[in-house]
Amino acid sequence: MNGLGNQIIVADMRGRADRVTPAAAIAINATDGTKFDQIMAIHDSRTPGTANYIEIINSDGSLAQACGNGMRCVVQVLTSEQGRQAFTFETMAGILFGEQRDDGLFTVDMGTPKFAWYDIPLAEEFADTRKIELQIGPIDAPVLHSPSVASMGNPHATFWVNQDVWSYALDRFGPMLENHPIFPERANISIAQVVAQDKIILRTWERGAGLTEACGTAACAAVVNGARTRRTARAATVTLPGGDLFVQWRDDDHVVMTGPAELEWTGTLDPATGAWTRAEAAA
Ligand SMILES: N[C@H](CCC[C@H](N)C(=O)O)C(=O)O
């Protein structure tokens, strides 16, 4: 599947006691035709009132607490299986809600953002995470600097720029910043250009996955960071390389994201080894 081009594998692990292993994730990503960004593993519910526990695995085998585009793909799978309804999920980031809309798009409540340095987390105390001392490039003319940082359950740094987001070598700066010691759990790195109070252009280097066509939680982080630094309103269209997401930071502090989810093909997967087969397309 994909969520605005963010390559997602939804693995149905319901009724099973095993998990998709990091080795399986790495093996699947190593073969052409199944390169992906995240695996969304649907497990049996662990908490009353939730439909399923969702485990999120990046293509490098690391676990992620949240994945916005992936959650929309999970909702697409379950609504096509069970009919339209609102689903309640549990992830490492907490309880999330998702549903399909009349227009066929999917809305996911991604929960509330966290801004304290120890919640991002950062390796040292910062009183104001709207703008932290972090830069890259020549000391007297940094290419990227002073990001806003926030957690959407997973860590995000939003670097604000005035030029075209495509004019930055994010493939080079991304890994340096993802692995910077200021981020003890690494971080997702985004370049954001605010073009209007309700419009942000965004590119993201994802923790554990690299450059992706879209990053839902980064879009959420960009809007909350834009609003808390008075660059944007609390609701905005975020234009990513793969397309547009609509994000709203509600007055109840929940961040709600709306966008598409697309099924590409189905198959079977060995969760231990990553061996897979593709189901024959329906005749
Ligand atoms: N790479 C992210 C998880 C996936 C985020 C992204 N695919 C999204 O749609 O939110 C992390 O390790 O925090």
The ligand as an SDF file (V2000), in Angstrom:
LIG
                    3D

 13 12  0  0  0  0  0  0  0  0999 V2000
   10.0850    6.9550   10.4470 N   0  0  0  0  0  0  0  0  0  0  0  0
    9.1740    7.3450   11.5170 C   0  0  0  0  0  0  0  0  0  0  0  0
    7.9100    6.4620   11.5300 C   0  0  0  0  0  0  0  0  0  0  0  0
    7.0550    6.6230   10.3020 C   0  0  0  0  0  0  0  0  0  0  0  0
    6.6220    8.0300   10.1140 C   0  0  0  0  0  0  0  0  0  0  0  0
    5.9740    8.3340    8.7930 C   0  0  0  0  0  0  0  0  0  0  0  0
    6.0360    7.3000    7.7870 N   0  0  0  0  0  0  0  0  0  0  0  0
    4.5520    8.7840    9.0040 C   0  0  0  0  0  0  0  0  0  0  0  0
    3.7330    8.6520    8.0710 O   0  0  0  0  0  0  0  0  0  0  0  0
    4.2640    9.3180   10.0970 O   0  0  0  0  0  0  0  0  0  0  0  0
    9.8780    7.1780   12.8680 C   0  0  0  0  0  0  0  0  0  0  0  0
   10.7280    6.2980   13.0140 O   0  0  0  0  0  0  0  0  0  0  0  0
    9.5170    7.9240   13.7830 O   0  0  0  0  0  0  0  0  0  0  0  0
  1  2  1  0
  2  3  1  0
  2 11  1  0
  3  4  1  0
  4  5  1  0
  5  6  1  0
  6  7  1  0
  6  8  1  0
  8  9  2  0
  8 10  1  0
 11 12  2  0
 11 13  1  0
M  END
$$$$
